[in-house]
Amino acid sequence: METKIWSACLSLLVFVYVLAKALRRRKLNLPPGPKPWPVIGNLHLIGSLPHKSLHELSQKYGPLIHLQFGSCPVVVGSSVEMAKVILKTMDVNFSSRPRTAAGKYTTYNYSDITWSPYGAYLKQARKMCLTELFSTKRLESYEYIRVEEINLMLKNLYKSSGQPVVLKDYLSTVTLSVISRMVLGKKYLDKENENSVVSLDEFKKMLDELIYLNGVINLGDVIPWLSFLDLQGYVKRMKIVSKKLDRFLEHVLDEHQERRRKVEGYVSRDMVDVLLEQAEDPSLEVKMERHNVKALTQDLLAGGTESSAVTVEWAISELLKKPEIFKKATEEIDRVIGQNRWIQEKDMPNLPYIEAIVKETMRLHPVAPLLMPRLVREDCKDLLAGGTESSTVTIIWAISELLKKPEYFKKATDELDRVIGRNRWVKEKDMPNLPYIDAIMKETMRLHPIAPILTPRLAREDCKVAGYDIKKGTQVFVNVWTIGLDPSIWENPTEFNPDRFIKKPIDVRGHDFELLPFGAGRRMCPGYSLGLKVIMSSLANLIHGFNWNLPAPMKPEDLNMEEVFGLSVPRKVPLVAVPEPRLPLEVYNL
């Protein structure tokens, strides 16, 4: 009898709990969205290009939608207003990260800036980046490295004049060389270096794999009870690439520590030196261990390389489709720089059209079309801001777009001829005088935002957004690709047109929510300023130094502009183009 009474009481308690939970769920005012399927939720609605799938859903359900990825509730914001709420108004609440296989296996158990949860360690690491690694003074001290490596790329392209080249090969090499010398102090991947522990090609493949695996939807993350099966094989691949990268990073740290031991009063030469020096600081709130230094070093190498290359490739792709834009860019460079020298970083403020091209590329091809979901921290009251990171993806997309629209290429060259002339290359100090180059950059970033999905965030506490309930544990996304195509903001949004940024000045550093190539909020990549320097200098000099054509008999309308999804969104088919010198031959004697 007693057993029956206890069984009845237990059954009643379970019934009351289930009923209360059901009633509570009914009371929630969730954002609109499609009905989920059992087990998989709405994963069946996400195609090979998730930012485009979510864009289509936002057109049906509105700027804030609710989805279910497996057992994980998801909210996606797809408008300027929603981006402001998530990235600014409630920034402190959405500034942490969920636990994922990528964070665990590829970043030394959440020890990097990307995947570390919001707290003292993240604040300390970001402060270190802003005040030590990416300070204005330190970036200026490394300008000679950027000049030397970009010059080497231009020299190698000149040697290939008249021949089809895979542009990404040149861009990824120059960006990796710049980052390697700034971060590690030398090119550890030189063929001539007998102490190299990995070849350049192998290291590029390792970084490509790392970046890809940090951008995939891993079933084990959204359906945890399936994680042990590793159905997609992603976890196995994460462990393999992490082991390879760790071997390389151990070699780097051993060399740096040995050098520091041998020299009394050693002065830091590169970013690894700075990290090791900071790790020895007894005043740090959170002690930095060896794995923290390796995780941050890996961040610097991976982030700085991929983003710049993809951005430049997209920019060139767009320029090849529109020769008239290419012409505008070269005219600006010729006017500001001339044709007797190459462009330098200091030239960039004088090249607004080059900047516009990059911005338009980032609009059309965001390196991160989806800012990865944010984690709500505690309450919903603070107001704060920040941003994310740019990349080589933009340059490729910019050239791609310019090849499709030669009229914009001409505008760019006209600006360059007018500002730079034809007797030198573009310098960093020229950039403020090249508004059309700036416009090309911005338009590239609009159409091709740098990364499709930035690191996920997850709600730690219940709160409301736009009157809707967001439950604790909800992943929150911002689809910046959709914002870049919003017809209420952009006229003819699917068209590549840098001219829109000549008439509409917009900042890309997280202040103007219409264009967020680097995101916004306190999760903004602290290295965005370096990314902009590399993108602008590379793109301006590629336009200034060469006329770009598609291999015969290919026409601009034949250029494949399909994307492939990952942490960034590069071209599905690598851009192949033919460079022809447009400056006096002596200028190429670099």
Secondary structure, DSSP 8 states (H G I E B T S, - for coil): -HHHHHHHHHHHHHHHHHHHHHHHHHH---------BTTTBTGGG--SSHHHHHHHHHHHH-SEEEEEETTEEEEEE-SHHHHHIIIIITGGGEEE----HHHHHHTTTT-STTTS-SSHHHHHHHHHIIIIIS-HHHHHHTHHHHHHHHHHHHHHHHHTTTS-EEHHHHHHHHHHHHHHHHHHSS-TT-TT-TT-SS-HHHHHHHHHHHHHHTTS--HHHHSGGGGGG-TTSHHHHHHHHHHHHHHHHHHHHHHHHHHHHHSTT----SHHHHHHHHHT-TT-SS---HHHHHHHHHHHHHHHHHHHHHHHEEEEEEEEE-HHHHHHHHHHHHHHEEEEEEEEEETTBT-HHHHHHHHHHHHHS-B-SEEEEEEE-S-S-----------HHHHHHHHHHHEE-EEEEHHHHHHHHHHEEEEEEEEEETTTB-HHHHHHHHEEEEES-B-SB----B-SS-EEETTEEE-TT-EEEEEHHHHHT-TTTSSSTTS--THHHHHS---TTTT-TT--TT--STTS-TTHHHHHHHHHHHHHHHHHHEEEE--TT--GGG----B--SSS--BSS--EEEEEE-S-GGGG--
